[in-house]
Amino acid sequence: MNFQESLAKIIDPKQALSTGSLPAFSNMTPEDQARFEMVWPALEVDRRRKIVTALVELTEDNISLDFTSAFFFLVKDEDAQVRGKAIEGLWEDESRDWLNKLLELVAKDPDSTVREKAALGLSNFAYLAETGKINDRWIKKLREGLFEQLNAKDTYVSRRSLEALGYFGTDDRVIRAIQDAYNSDDDLVKASALKAMGRSINKRWIPEIGKELTSTEPSLRYEAATAAGEMSADELTQPVIRLVEDHDREVVLAAIWALGQIGGPESSRTLKALANSDDEALANAANEALTELSFANNPLNVMNNR
């Protein structure tokens, strides 16, 4: 189906939305993009939501499809749900144009959910910054943009911003921000502090992470286990192993993943036992962790994980 036919189908409210018509909006020419942008605002909001959701799903299922130009336009939609979905569609985009747009969205979008998604997207760029894939000028702009959101009125935005800043974990201001969040009486804020600790790969946080592995709050045990794995904290092997018998399913899965990152003989023995579990989900998680562990030990022989 060509572009004009596809455009006619989405415009017509009597036509049921078909995903078969949507690939035509991949890699649009400037002329087609202009036509798409001209007709889009006239569509009913429910139809716009369905289309952008379908575009995101198509992107996930078929990597040859590129709706980047469409998503860039859709983050300006008047509907917050459409804008939020468009952010999801650009999750893999590493362009500086997208980084700049995310910084604008996290600071100025009127909807808190959109701002939160923008902050989550900025985490990807913070990771790229720490791996040397962004130059100093953009790193400064990114870091300052995230710091500005630490005091955001919406707690979810400030939490996601702190989590993103975790990748800059040797920065004194980040260390203070993580400590302040960890001292919070709000468990959600504390959980974000633990996530930031893990991302920082800063061993100064090992005592705090170790303490929260035995927290009475499942979300804190979960984040602590994940942080222990992020740091490959072998000194926390035993308390993480104990969590594979936790009553909370998500905590168990986090502990299994962490053991694959931590490695060592004790982790390996525990994971091999779990790989023989009658519980298919646990067995699969253990096998994936064993693959990670094997790769760390011998990258050239990743399949030798038994």
FIKEKOL-186882 format. One line per 10 residues: their letters; for each residue x, y, z of N, C-alpha, C. Coordinates in steps of 0.2 Angstrom, whole numbers, plus 5000, padded with zeros to 4 digits. Layout:
<pts>
A> X Y Z X Y Z X Y Z  ...
</pts>
This chain:
<pts>
MNFQESLAKI> 5004 4994 5000 5000 5000 5000 5004 5006 5000  5003 5011 4995 5007 5017 4995 5005 5022 5000  5009 5027 5000 5008 5032 5005 5001 5036 5005  4999 5038 4999 4993 5041 4998 4987 5037 5000  4987 5030 4998 4982 5026 5000 4982 5025 5008  4988 5024 5011 4988 5024 5018 4986 5030 5022  4987 5036 5019 4985 5042 5022 4977 5042 5022  4975 5040 5016 4967 5041 5015 4964 5036 5020  4967 5030 5021 4964 5025 5026 4964 5028 5033  4969 5031 5035 4969 5034 5042 4965 5040 5043
IDPKQALSTG> 4964 5044 5038 4960 5050 5038 4952 5048 5039  4950 5042 5035 4943 5041 5035 4941 5037 5041  4937 5040 5045 4935 5037 5052 4930 5031 5051  4928 5030 5045 4924 5024 5044 4928 5018 5042  4935 5019 5041 4939 5014 5040 4942 5011 5046  4942 5005 5047 4945 5002 5053 4952 5002 5053  4955 5004 5058 4963 5005 5058 4966 4998 5057  4970 4998 5052 4974 4992 5050 4981 4993 5050  4985 4989 5054 4992 4990 5054 4996 4989 5047  4992 4986 5043 4995 4985 5036 4996 4992 5032
SLPAFSNMTP> 4992 4997 5034 4993 5003 5031 4998 5008 5034  5001 5006 5040 5005 5010 5043 5013 5010 5041  5015 5005 5038 5022 5005 5036 5024 5010 5031  5019 5013 5028 5020 5018 5023 5022 5024 5026  5022 5025 5032 5024 5031 5036 5031 5030 5038  5034 5025 5036 5041 5024 5038 5046 5027 5033  5051 5031 5035 5056 5034 5031 5052 5039 5026  5048 5043 5028 5044 5047 5024 5048 5053 5020  5047 5054 5014 5050 5060 5011 5048 5066 5014  5051 5072 5013 5049 5078 5016 5042 5080 5013
EDQARFEMVW> 5041 5078 5007 5034 5080 5005 5029 5076 5008  5030 5069 5009 5025 5065 5012 5024 5067 5020  5030 5069 5023 5030 5071 5030 5025 5077 5031  5026 5082 5026 5022 5088 5026 5014 5086 5026  5013 5081 5021 5006 5079 5020 5003 5076 5027  5007 5072 5030 5006 5068 5036 5004 5073 5041  5008 5078 5042 5008 5083 5047 5002 5088 5046  5000 5089 5040 4994 5093 5038 4987 5090 5040  4987 5083 5039 4980 5080 5041 4980 5077 5048  4985 5076 5051 4985 5073 5058 4981 5076 5063
PALEVDRRRK> 4981 5083 5064 4977 5086 5069 4970 5085 5068  4968 5084 5062 4960 5083 5061 4958 5076 5063  4962 5072 5065 4960 5065 5067 4957 5065 5074  4952 5061 5076 4950 5061 5083 4955 5059 5087  4955 5061 5093 4961 5059 5098 4961 5052 5099  4956 5048 5100 4956 5041 5101 4960 5038 5095  4958 5040 5089 4962 5037 5083 4969 5039 5083  4971 5045 5085 4978 5047 5085 4982 5042 5090  4978 5041 5096 4981 5037 5101 4983 5030 5098  4978 5027 5095 4978 5020 5092 4984 5020 5087
IVTALVELTE> 4984 5025 5083 4989 5025 5078 4996 5025 5080  4997 5030 5085 5004 5030 5088 5006 5024 5092  5001 5021 5095 5003 5015 5099 5005 5009 5094  5001 5009 5088 5002 5004 5083 5009 5005 5080  5011 5011 5079 5018 5013 5076 5023 5011 5081  5022 5012 5087 5027 5009 5092 5028 5002 5092  5022 4998 5092 5023 4991 5092 5026 4988 5085  5024 4992 5080 5028 4990 5073 5035 4991 5074  5037 4996 5077 5044 4997 5077 5048 4992 5081  5045 4990 5087 5047 4984 5091 5048 4978 5087
DNISLDFTSA> 5043 4976 5083 5042 4970 5079 5047 4970 5073  5048 4976 5070 5051 4976 5064 5057 4981 5064  5063 4980 5064 5068 4985 5065 5069 4988 5059  5067 4986 5053 5068 4989 5047 5064 4995 5046  5058 4996 5050 5054 5001 5049 5057 5007 5054  5056 5013 5051 5059 5019 5054 5054 5025 5054  5051 5026 5060 5046 5031 5060 5048 5037 5064  5055 5038 5064 5058 5043 5068 5055 5050 5066  5054 5052 5060 5051 5058 5058 5044 5059 5060  5040 5054 5060 5033 5054 5063 5033 5055 5070
FFFLVKDEDA> 5037 5051 5074 5038 5052 5081 5040 5059 5083  5045 5062 5080 5047 5068 5081 5041 5073 5081  5037 5072 5076 5031 5077 5075 5026 5075 5081  5025 5069 5082 5020 5067 5087 5021 5069 5094  5028 5070 5096 5029 5073 5103 5027 5080 5104  5024 5083 5098 5021 5090 5099 5013 5089 5099  5011 5083 5099 5003 5083 5099 5000 5086 5105  4994 5088 5104 4991 5092 5110 4989 5087 5115  4988 5080 5113 4986 5075 5118 4992 5072 5122  4992 5072 5128 4998 5069 5132 4999 5062 5131
QVRGKAIEGL> 4994 5058 5130 4995 5051 5129 4999 5050 5122  4997 5054 5117 5001 5053 5111 5008 5055 5111  5009 5061 5115 5016 5063 5116 5020 5058 5120  5017 5055 5125 5021 5050 5129 5022 5044 5125  5018 5041 5120 5019 5036 5116 5025 5037 5111  5025 5043 5109 5030 5045 5104 5037 5045 5107  5037 5047 5113 5043 5046 5117 5046 5039 5117  5041 5034 5118 5043 5027 5118 5045 5025 5112  5042 5028 5106 5044 5026 5100 5051 5028 5098  5054 5033 5101 5061 5036 5100 5066 5033 5105
WEDESRDWLN> 5064 5028 5109 5068 5026 5114 5075 5024 5112  5076 5022 5106 5083 5020 5103 5086 5025 5100  5083 5031 5099 5086 5037 5096 5092 5040 5100  5098 5040 5097 5104 5043 5101 5106 5050 5098  5102 5053 5094 5103 5059 5091 5103 5065 5096  5108 5070 5094 5108 5076 5099 5101 5080 5098  5098 5079 5092 5092 5083 5091 5087 5080 5096  5087 5073 5097 5082 5070 5102 5084 5072 5109  5090 5072 5111 5093 5074 5117 5090 5081 5119  5091 5085 5114 5089 5092 5115 5081 5092 5116
KLLELVAKDP> 5077 5088 5113 5070 5088 5113 5068 5086 5120  5071 5080 5122 5070 5077 5129 5071 5082 5134  5076 5086 5134 5078 5091 5139 5072 5097 5139  5070 5098 5133 5064 5103 5133 5058 5100 5136  5057 5094 5134 5050 5090 5137 5050 5090 5144  5056 5088 5147 5056 5086 5154 5056 5093 5158  5058 5098 5155 5057 5105 5159 5051 5108 5157  5047 5107 5152 5042 5112 5150 5035 5108 5148  5035 5102 5147 5029 5099 5145 5024 5100 5151  5018 5101 5149 5013 5102 5154 5010 5096 5158
DSTVREKAAL> 5012 5090 5155 5009 5084 5158 5015 5080 5162  5013 5079 5168 5019 5076 5172 5021 5069 5170  5016 5065 5167 5018 5058 5164 5023 5059 5158  5022 5064 5154 5026 5065 5148 5033 5067 5151  5033 5072 5156 5039 5074 5159 5043 5068 5162  5039 5063 5165 5043 5057 5168 5046 5053 5163  5042 5052 5157 5045 5048 5152 5051 5051 5149  5051 5058 5148 5056 5062 5146 5063 5060 5150  5062 5061 5157 5067 5059 5161 5070 5052 5160  5065 5047 5159 5067 5041 5158 5072 5040 5152
GLSNFAYLAE> 5069 5044 5147 5073 5044 5140 5080 5047 5141  5081 5052 5146 5087 5055 5147 5092 5050 5151  5089 5045 5154 5094 5040 5157 5098 5037 5152  5095 5036 5146 5099 5032 5140 5105 5037 5138  5104 5043 5138 5109 5048 5136 5114 5049 5142  5112 5048 5148 5117 5048 5154 5121 5042 5153  5119 5037 5151 5123 5031 5151 5128 5032 5145  5125 5034 5139 5130 5036 5134 5135 5040 5136  5134 5045 5140 5139 5050 5142 5144 5047 5146  5142 5042 5150 5147 5039 5155 5151 5034 5151
TGKINDRWIK> 5149 5032 5145 5153 5027 5141 5156 5031 5135  5157 5037 5136 5161 5041 5132 5158 5043 5125  5152 5042 5124 5149 5043 5117 5145 5049 5116  5146 5054 5121 5144 5061 5120 5149 5066 5122  5150 5071 5119 5155 5076 5120 5154 5080 5126  5159 5083 5129 5158 5087 5135 5153 5092 5135  5152 5096 5129 5147 5101 5129 5140 5098 5130  5138 5093 5127 5132 5090 5128 5131 5086 5135  5137 5084 5138 5137 5081 5144 5135 5086 5150  5138 5092 5149 5136 5097 5154 5129 5099 5153
KLREGLFEQL> 5126 5100 5147 5119 5102 5146 5115 5097 5149  5116 5090 5148 5112 5085 5150 5112 5085 5158  5118 5085 5161 5119 5085 5168 5115 5091 5172  5116 5097 5169 5113 5102 5172 5105 5102 5171  5103 5099 5165 5096 5099 5164 5093 5094 5169  5096 5088 5171 5094 5084 5176 5094 5086 5183  5099 5090 5184 5099 5093 5191 5094 5098 5192  5092 5102 5187 5086 5106 5188 5080 5103 5189  5079 5096 5188 5073 5093 5189 5073 5089 5196  5078 5089 5199 5079 5086 5206 5074 5089 5211
NAKDTYVSRR> 5072 5095 5210 5067 5099 5214 5061 5100 5211  5059 5096 5206 5053 5096 5202 5047 5095 5207  5041 5098 5206 5036 5097 5210 5033 5090 5210  5034 5087 5204 5031 5080 5203 5037 5075 5205  5035 5071 5210 5040 5067 5213 5043 5062 5208  5038 5060 5204 5041 5055 5199 5046 5058 5194  5045 5064 5192 5050 5067 5188 5057 5068 5192  5056 5070 5198 5063 5071 5202 5066 5064 5203  5062 5059 5204 5065 5052 5205 5069 5050 5199  5065 5050 5193 5068 5048 5187 5075 5052 5185
SLEALGYFGT> 5074 5058 5187 5080 5063 5186 5086 5060 5190  5085 5059 5196 5090 5056 5201 5093 5050 5198  5088 5045 5196 5091 5039 5193 5095 5040 5187  5094 5045 5183 5098 5046 5177 5105 5049 5179  5104 5053 5184 5111 5056 5187 5115 5051 5190  5112 5045 5192 5117 5040 5195 5122 5038 5190  5122 5039 5184 5127 5037 5179 5133 5042 5180  5132 5048 5183 5137 5052 5185 5139 5052 5192  5140 5046 5194 5140 5044 5201 5147 5046 5205  5152 5049 5201 5158 5051 5205 5157 5059 5206
DDRVIRAIQD> 5152 5062 5203 5151 5069 5204 5149 5070 5211  5152 5075 5215 5150 5076 5222 5143 5078 5223  5140 5082 5218 5133 5084 5219 5129 5078 5218  5131 5074 5214 5126 5068 5213 5127 5064 5219  5133 5063 5222 5133 5059 5228 5129 5062 5234  5129 5069 5235 5125 5072 5240 5117 5071 5238  5116 5071 5232 5108 5070 5230 5106 5063 5231  5110 5058 5230 5109 5051 5231 5108 5050 5239  5113 5053 5243 5112 5052 5250 5106 5056 5253  5104 5061 5250 5098 5065 5253 5092 5061 5251
AYNSDDDLVK> 5092 5058 5245 5086 5054 5243 5086 5047 5247  5092 5044 5249 5092 5038 5253 5089 5040 5260  5090 5045 5262 5088 5047 5269 5081 5049 5270  5077 5049 5264 5070 5051 5264 5066 5046 5267  5060 5048 5270 5055 5044 5273 5051 5040 5268  5051 5043 5262 5047 5040 5256 5051 5034 5253  5048 5028 5253 5051 5022 5251 5052 5023 5243  5048 5026 5239 5049 5027 5232 5055 5031 5231  5056 5036 5234 5062 5041 5234 5068 5037 5235  5068 5033 5241 5073 5029 5243 5075 5023 5238
ASALKAMGRS> 5070 5021 5235 5071 5016 5229 5075 5019 5223  5073 5025 5222 5077 5028 5216 5084 5030 5218  5085 5031 5225 5092 5032 5227 5096 5025 5226  5093 5020 5228 5096 5013 5227 5098 5012 5219  5093 5014 5215 5094 5013 5208 5100 5017 5206  5100 5023 5208 5106 5028 5206 5112 5025 5209  5112 5022 5215 5118 5019 5218 5121 5014 5213  5117 5009 5211 5119 5004 5207 5122 5007 5200  5119 5012 5197 5121 5014 5191 5128 5018 5192  5129 5021 5198 5135 5024 5199 5141 5020 5199
INKRWIPEIG> 5140 5014 5200 5146 5009 5201 5151 5012 5206  5149 5015 5211 5153 5018 5216 5152 5014 5223  5158 5011 5224 5158 5006 5230 5157 5009 5237  5157 5016 5237 5155 5019 5243 5148 5017 5246  5144 5015 5241 5137 5013 5243 5136 5006 5245  5141 5002 5245 5140 4995 5246 5136 4994 5253  5138 4998 5259 5135 4997 5265 5127 4998 5265  5125 5003 5261 5118 5005 5261 5114 5000 5257  5117 4997 5251 5114 4992 5247 5114 4986 5251  5119 4984 5255 5119 4978 5259 5113 4978 5264
KELTSTEPSL> 5112 4984 5267 5107 4985 5272 5100 4984 5269  5099 4987 5263 5092 4986 5260 5091 4979 5258  5096 4975 5257 5094 4968 5255 5090 4965 5260  5090 4967 5266 5085 4964 5271 5080 4969 5273  5078 4974 5269 5073 4978 5271 5066 4975 5271  5062 4977 5275 5055 4974 5275 5051 4976 5269  5053 4981 5265 5049 4984 5259 5052 4980 5253  5048 4976 5250 5050 4973 5244 5053 4977 5238  5050 4983 5237 5053 4987 5232 5060 4989 5233  5062 4990 5240 5069 4991 5242 5073 4985 5241
RYEAATAAGE> 5071 4979 5243 5075 4973 5242 5076 4972 5234  5071 4974 5230 5072 4973 5223 5077 4978 5220  5077 4984 5222 5082 4989 5220 5089 4987 5223  5089 4985 5229 5096 4983 5232 5099 4978 5228  5095 4972 5227 5098 4967 5223 5100 4969 5216  5096 4973 5213 5098 4975 5206 5105 4979 5207  5105 4984 5212 5111 4988 5212 5117 4983 5214  5116 4978 5218 5122 4974 5219 5124 4970 5213  5120 4969 5209 5121 4966 5202 5125 4971 5198  5122 4977 5197 5125 4982 5193 5133 4983 5195
MSADELTQPV> 5134 4983 5202 5141 4984 5204 5145 4977 5204  5142 4972 5202 5146 4965 5203 5149 4965 5210  5145 4966 5215 5147 4967 5222 5148 4960 5225  5154 4957 5224 5155 4950 5227 5154 4949 5234  5155 4955 5238 5155 4955 5245 5148 4954 5247  5143 4955 5243 5136 4954 5244 5133 4948 5242  5137 4943 5240 5135 4937 5237 5130 4933 5241  5132 4932 5247 5128 4928 5252 5121 4931 5253  5120 4938 5255 5113 4941 5256 5109 4941 5249  5112 4941 5244 5109 4941 5237 5106 4934 5236
IRLVEDHDRE> 5110 4929 5238 5108 4922 5237 5102 4920 5242  5102 4923 5248 5096 4922 5252 5090 4925 5249  5090 4930 5245 5084 4933 5242 5081 4928 5236  5085 4923 5234 5081 4919 5229 5076 4915 5232  5075 4915 5239 5070 4912 5242 5065 4917 5245  5065 4923 5243 5061 4928 5245 5054 4927 5243  5049 4929 5247 5042 4928 5246 5039 4933 5240  5043 4938 5238 5041 4942 5233 5044 4940 5226  5040 4938 5221 5043 4935 5215 5048 4940 5211  5046 4947 5211 5051 4951 5208 5057 4952 5211
VVLAAIWALG> 5057 4951 5218 5064 4951 5221 5068 4945 5220  5065 4939 5219 5068 4933 5217 5071 4934 5210  5068 4936 5206 5070 4937 5199 5076 4942 5199  5075 4947 5203 5081 4952 5203 5087 4949 5206  5086 4945 5211 5092 4942 5214 5095 4937 5209  5091 4933 5206 5094 4929 5201 5098 4932 5195  5095 4938 5193 5099 4942 5188 5106 4944 5191  5105 4947 5197 5111 4950 5201 5117 4944 5202  5115 4938 5203 5120 4933 5204 5124 4932 5197  5120 4932 5192 5123 4932 5185 5128 4937 5184
QIGGPESSRT> 5127 4943 5187 5132 4949 5186 5138 4948 5191  5136 4946 5197 5141 4945 5203 5146 4940 5201  5144 4934 5199 5148 4928 5197 5151 4925 5204  5156 4921 5202 5159 4917 5208 5156 4910 5209  5160 4906 5212 5157 4899 5213 5151 4898 5216  5150 4902 5222 5143 4902 5225 5137 4904 5221  5138 4909 5217 5133 4911 5213 5132 4906 5208  5137 4903 5205 5136 4898 5200 5132 4892 5202  5134 4890 5208 5131 4884 5211 5123 4885 5212  5122 4891 5215 5115 4893 5216 5111 4893 5210
LKALANSDDE> 5114 4896 5205 5110 4897 5198 5109 4890 5195  5114 4886 5195 5113 4879 5192 5108 4875 5196  5107 4876 5202 5102 4873 5206 5095 4875 5203  5095 4882 5203 5088 4885 5201 5087 4883 5193  5092 4882 5189 5091 4881 5182 5087 4874 5181  5087 4870 5187 5084 4863 5187 5077 4864 5190  5075 4870 5192 5068 4871 5195 5062 4869 5191  5057 4866 5194 5051 4865 5190 5047 4871 5188  5049 4877 5191 5046 4883 5190 5050 4886 5183  5046 4886 5178 5049 4887 5171 5052 4894 5171
ALANAANEAL> 5048 4899 5174 5051 4906 5174 5057 4907 5178  5058 4903 5184 5064 4904 5188 5070 4900 5184  5068 4894 5181 5073 4891 5177 5076 4895 5171  5071 4898 5168 5074 4902 5162 5078 4908 5165  5076 4911 5170 5080 4917 5173 5087 4914 5175  5087 4909 5178 5093 4906 5180 5098 4904 5174  5095 4901 5169 5099 4900 5163 5102 4906 5160  5098 4911 5160 5100 4917 5157 5106 4920 5161  5105 4920 5168 5110 4922 5172 5117 4918 5171  5116 4912 5170 5122 4908 5169 5125 4909 5163
TELSFANNPL> 5121 4911 5158 5124 4913 5151 5128 4920 5152  5126 4924 5156 5129 4930 5158 5136 4929 5162  5135 4925 5167 5141 4923 5171 5146 4919 5166  5144 4915 5162 5149 4911 5158 5152 4916 5153  5148 4921 5150 5151 4926 5146 5157 4930 5149  5155 4932 5155 5160 4936 5159 5167 4932 5160  5166 4926 5161 5172 4921 5163 5175 4920 5156  5172 4919 5151 5175 4917 5144 5171 4919 5139  5172 4926 5137 5168 4929 5131 5168 4925 5125  5173 4921 5123 5174 4917 5117 5170 4911 5117
NVMNNR> 5167 4909 5123 5164 4902 5123 5157 4903 5127  5153 4908 5125 5147 4910 5129 5142 4904 5130  5142 4899 5126 5137 4894 5126 5139 4889 5131  5145 4889 5134 5147 4884 5139 5145 4886 5146  5139 4886 5147 5136 4889 5153 5134 4884 5158  5136 4878 5157 5134 4872 5162 5140 4870 5166
</pts>
